[in-house]
Amino acid sequence: MEFTARQIADFLQGTLEGDPQATVSTFAKIEEGKPGAISFLSNPKYANYLYETQSSVVLINKDFKPEQPVRATIIRVDNAYECVARLLKMYEMSKPARKGIHPMAFVSETAKLGEDCYVGPFAYIGENVTVGKGTQIYPHAVLEQNAKVGENCLIYPNVSVYHDCVVGNRVTLHSGCVIGADGFGFAPTEDGYEKIPQIGIVVIEDDVEIGANACVDRSTMGATIVHKDVKVDNLVQLAHNTEVGSHTVLSAQTGVAGSTKIGEWCMFGGQVGITGHAKIADRVRAGAQTGIAGSIRKEGVALWGTPAIDYTQAQRSSVIFKKLPDLYKELNTMKKELEELKQQLQEK
């Protein structure tokens, strides 16, 4: 499918500079541009590619001022990165959706599927499962008994949604993620560890996306809840009875221990670890490998380090940490000089 620069500019409400009839049919990174492609420039570090890219159309921010002539047709927008995301979404939506139930899929007679669903080969849909219209279930995905999946969801290969769990509308579950496995509950006894049955469920609200091989554990009782528009990266662990507030983002290998409540609009970098039974306020941000050992009650704070402290303070501390060997050497020298002075004073 082809679009002209004029059509794109009108859709994005941008300002066009160059050939309004320039056509594009694909996307490309600005450094790998080719004729017929649209690219974008949002990071100034890549500005030099703007003057040599072969892409036919480039999105740039309105305040960017080129230092050299640009061969490509330019569309100026408020936020180039955000606009290319909108175009990519439109491009994805233009692709025809798969429909129908493959003859090699298993669908229980008691399951209820909405209109225009797709069920791929070797997928399993158990007893009393309900699936909303337009949802696509790819090969080898498993929806166990009594699970509920909403409308227009994407359930990619090898996803497992355990029994009784609830998935909202427009949810994307990437390959290998597991919704509703048992929480890590064991009671120590004299003979070892006795398993605590996990009889709760997982509730995934609307517009959530969960990455490949991520795990959201079912609750001991009640529900583990992921609220609307949460974005979870690959290899993230959400333990039993956790609750993640709307619009929060958790990056790769982040781990949240049991019964922790996370606020809205939080951002956690890769390998952040959060202790159990903590309460995290809204809009808290934590840099990569931060260890949060307790509740964070102040909204909007930025954290880093283990244990987590204010980001600015952590940065200053890291500068001092690098100097510790020299400071230690200097301290020993001063200590030795002090001892020598004491000795001299005693001799007098």
N, C-alpha and C positions, 0 to 999 in steps of 0.2 A: 504494500500500500504506500502510495507516494503522497507527500504533502508539500505545498509551496511555502516559501519563507513568509509570504503574506498571510497564509492561513495560520501558520504557527504564531506569528506576531499578534494576530487578532485574537487567537485563543488565549495567549498569555498576557494580552493587553500590554505588549511591549512596543518599543520604538525600533523601526526597521531602518538599517543603513546598508545600502547595496541593492542587489538585484531582487525585487520582490517575487520574481518567477523562478528563482533558484529552487530546485526540488530535492527532497531528501526521502530516503526509504529505509534508513538504518541509523544506528547510533555508533559513535566511536570516541575513544579518548582523544583529547586534543593533540596529544603527541603521536597518535597513531591514525590521524585523520585520513580520509580518502574521499574522492568525489562521490556525491550522493549521500553523505553522512552528515549528521548534526552532532556537534560537540558543545562543550561548555567550558567556561573559565571562571572559577570562583576563588582559587588559591593563587595569589600573586606570584608564588614560586614558579608557576607554569606559564607566566606571561610571555616568555620568549617563544613558546610554541604557537602563540596566536599569529605571529607574522609569517610562519612557515607551514602551518597546517594545510593539508589538502582537503579538509572538510568543506562542504559547500556552505554550511550555515554554522555560526557559533553564537551561543548565548553568553552574554557578559553582563556584569552588573552596571547599573546606570552611571555610577560614579567613576567607573574605570576609564582612564584616558590613555589610549594607545600612543606609544612613542614612535611608531613606524607605520607605514601604510599597511592595511590589512586586505588581503585578496578575497577572503571569504565574506559572504553577506553576514552582517552583524545584527543581532536582535538584542536590544538593551532592555533589561528587566530589573525589578527591585532585588531579586535574589536568584542568581543563575542556578545555584545548586537545588533550590526548592523547585524551580520551574522545570528543570530536567527530570526531577522526580515525578512531577505531574505528567510530563510527556511519556515517561517510561510506563507509568501506570495506565495511561490511555492506550499505549501500544499493547500492553499485556491484555487489556480488556477487549481489544479489537480481535484478538485471536479467538477462533471458534472453540467453544467449550466442548469437552467430551461428554457424551451422553450414553445411556444404556447400561445394562448389566451384562457383563461378559459371561458366557456359558460356563466358564471354569471358576467363577466366583461362587461362594456359598452364602446364601441369604436365607435366614430362618423364615419359616412360614408366618411366624408371629411378628416379624420385623415390619416396620412401616417406613417406606421411603417416599419422599416428596417428588414432585414433578422434576423432570430434566436432571435427575441424578446420574452419576457415573459410578460404577463399581467395577474395578479392574480385576484381571485374573488372579485367582488365589487369595483374594480378599475374603475376610470372614466377618459376617454380620450376624450376631447372636440373637437369642430370644428376646423379644420385646424391645429391641433397639428401635429408636426413632431417629430418622435423618430428614432434615429439612430440604426444601426444594433447591435445586441447583448445586448441591454439594457434590464434590468429586472425591472419590475414595480410590486411591491408587493400589496397584498390586501389593499383596501380602500385608496390607493393613488389617488390623483386628479391632473390632468394636464388640466388646463383651456384653453379656446380657444386661438389659435395662439401661444401657448407656443412651444418652440423648445428645445428638449433634444438630446444631441449628442450620440455617440456610446459607448457601453460597460459601461453604467452607472448603478448604483444600486440605485433604488428609493424604499426605505423601506416603511412599512405600515404607513398609515395616514400622509404621506408627502403631502403638498399642494404646487403646483407650479401655481401661479396666471397667468392670461391672459398676453400674449405678452412677458413673461420673457424668457430669453435665458440661457440654461445650456449646458456647453461644453462637451467634451469627457472624459470618465473615471472619472466621478464625482460620489461621494457617498453622498447621502442625507439620514440621519438616521431618524428613526421614529419620527413623530410629528413635524419635522422642517417645517417652512413656508417661502417660497420664493416669495416675491412680495406683501405682505400685505401693506396696505396704510401706508405711513410715518405719523408721529405724527405731523400733521400740522393743527393748529387752530388759527384763528385771533380773538382776543378779541374785543367784541363790547359792547354797552350799555346793550344789551339784553342777553349777554352770549358769547359763542364762536361759530364763524362761521367756518365750515370745509373748508379747502383749498383742492380742488381736487388734487389728486396725479396722474398725467397723464404720469409719466415716467415708467421705467421698471427696472428690475434687470438683470445684466449680470454676470453669473458665468463662469469663464474660465476653461480650462482643468485641470484635476488632483486635483481638490479641493475636500475636505471632510468636511461636515458640520454635526455637532452632533445633537443628539436628542433634540427636543424642542427649537432649536435655531431659530432666526428670522432675516431675511434679508429683510428690508423694501424697497418698490419701491420708486423711486425718485419723487419729486414734478414735475420736468421736467428733461429730459435727462436720466441718468442711475446711479443706485447704482452699483458699479463694485467690484467684488471680483476676483482678478487676479490669474494667474495660480499657482497651488501647495500650495495654502493657506489651512491651517488646522484650523478648527473652532470647539471648544469643545461644549459639551452640554450647553444649557441655555445661549447662547451668543446672544447679541442684537446688530445688525448693523443697524443704523438708516438711514433715507432717504438721498440720495446723498453722502453717504460715499464712499470712495475708499480705498481698502486694497491692498497693494503692494504684489508682488509675494513672495512666500515662508514664509510669515508671519504666526505666530501661535498665536491664541487667546484662552486662557483657560476659564474654566467654570465661568459663571456669569459675564464675562467682558461685559461692555456696552460702545458703541461708539456712541456719539451724532451726529446729522446731519451735513452733508457737511464737515466732517473731512477727511483729506487725510493722510493715513498711508503709510510709505515707505516699502521697501523690507526687508526681513529677520528680521523683528521685532519679539519680543517675549513678550507676556503679560500674567502674572499670573492670577490666579482666582480673580474675583471681582475687576479688574482694571476698573476705570471709566475715560473716556476721554471726555472732553468738546467739544461742537460743533465748527465748522469752524476752527479747529486747523490743523496744518501741522506737522506731525511727521516724522523725518528724518529716513534714512535707519538704520537698525541694532540697533534700540533703544530697550532696555529691561526694563521691569517694573515688580517689585515684586508684590506679592499678595496684594490686597486692596490699591494699589497706586491710587491716584487721580491726574490726569493730567489736569491742569486747563488752559493750553494754549499751544502754539506751542512749539515743541522741535526741534530746527534747527541743533543741533550738532549731527553728526552721531556716533553711537556706544556707547552712554552713557547708564549707568545703573541707574535706578531711583527707589525710594521707598518713601512711606509716603504720607500724604495729608496735604498741597499741595506737589506735587512730588519734591524731591530734589535728589542730587547725592546720590547713594546708600551708599557709605562709610560714607559720612557726616550724612546721616540718621541713620546709625547704631551707630555712636558716639553720636548723639543726643538722641537716645533711651536709651543709658546708663545713660546719664545725667537726662533724664526724670524720670527714676526709682528712682533717688536720690533726686528728688525735695522736697518731704516731709521733709527729714532730712535737706536739704539745707535751706528750709523755716524756720524750727525750729531754725537752727543755726543762720540765719539772724536775727530773732526776738531776740535771746539771745544777739547778738552783738549790736543790736539797743538799747536794754534795758541798756546794760553796757555803751554804748556811752552816753545815756541820763543821767545816774548816774554820769559819769565823768564831763559832762557839768554842772550839778547841783553843784558838788563839787567845780568846778572852779569858778562859780558865787558866791558861799558862801565865797570864799577867797577874 
